[in-house]
Amino acid sequence: MTLNETLNNQYEGFQAEFYDIMHTDSSDINFYIEMVKKTDGNCLEIGSGTGRILIPVARAGYKIGS
């Protein structure tokens, strides 16, 4: 397996599921929603990973760019 294949596999399957299990604290999400409120309602989520922050911000009604 090449280095690129190894790095890409970190975002699929068990590793992604394990990350979400280990990072269940959502106390920081309101911080990010408050930061987006200070903009024109659009934000750029760089490195959204499993969507732990992206999904709640989008559900709060903000437009997410990529």
N, C-alpha and C positions, 0 to 999 in steps of 0.2 A: 504494500500500500504506500502510495506517495505521501509526502507531507501535506499537499493540498487536499488529498482525499481524507486524510486523518483530521485536518482542521475542519473541513466541511461536515464530517460526520458528527462533530460536537453539537450540531444544531438539530439533530434528528434523533428519533427513537428514545432509547433509555436515558441518554445524557440530558436531553431537553426535559423529559418528564422528571428526572431526578432533580434538576435545577429548580423546577417549580415546586416540588415537594419540600426542598430544603429552604426555599425563600418564600415562605407563606406570610411573612410580616408585610402588611400593606399600609403601614402608617405613613410611608413617604409619598403615597399616591396623591393625597390631597395637596401636598407641596407642589407637585408638578401641575396639577389642575389650576392651582392659584397662579403659578407662573404663566400658564397659557392665557389666563384671564387678563393678564396685563398686556397682551398683544392684541392684534386685530382679529384674533380668533383662529389663526392658522399657526401650526407649529411643524417643525421638522424633527422627527424622531430618528436619530442616527443610531443604528445598532439596536433595533427593537427586540432582537432575540426572540423570546417566547411570547412577547406581547404583554408581559406583566404590568407595564406602565401604559403602553400604547392603547390597549383595549379599554381600560377605564377612562382614559382621556377622551377617546373617540366616543364612548358611550355618554360622556358628559356633554357631547354636542360640538366638540371642536374638530376642525378639519386637520387631518394628519397628512403631511407631505412626505415624499420619499426621494 
